[in-house]
Amino acid sequence: MKGTNMLTDSDLQAIGLTVRLAGVVTMILLLFGTPIAWWLARAKTSWKGPIGAVVALPLVLPPSVLGFYLLLAMGPHGPVGHLTRTLGIEPLPFTFRGLVLASAFYSLPFMVQPLQTAFEAVGDRPLEVAATLRASPLDAFFTVAAPLAAPGFLTASILTFAHTIGEFGVVLMIGGNLPGVTRVASVQIYDHVEALEYTQAHRLSAVMLIFSFLTLLALYAWRPNPKNGG
């Protein structure tokens, strides 16, 4: 339903798709970003610097550049495109799955870096004590390191979710502008502005602004206070 005093159905659809995308990306990066962060925090090798730089690259690389190279990689002549064609999977560009993959690359540092910092703060001593109690490295991670790094997991998850919510360049390059498939809130706002629908653009932008503020407020409210010992 179109209206001037409320969000349109397409606005609500875009918001729902955006939240779904951010949720899926956050869960995927928790799964894959955690071992990367653990390795970066514990590794003593010359490869640590280059790999850390690759992980952090989306922080400084223009989103359109990252989106362009991801589009080439996922396209019919790219390595990912060849793989998906071999597996009988539809091409990833301009699909929700492609959007998830691109967003995961773009938000990777927002998951890995807070976790790496949290794991480094755990230190060696708790793990050495666990080893003396015959805990395996995997047991030590789940029973010692992960609980001690819990605030880092919370921070990383919130930042990843919020950052994915605000994406524009990468999602537009990879996903295009397909209603209900790849048209997220940031692209919907862009559409409103292009159509000179400034009232609708303002309303949707205000919703995203309030959401982003509340997300960061939750992050700072739940962050442990060192002066209180937790």
Beta strands, then each sheet from edge to edge (+ up, - down):
end
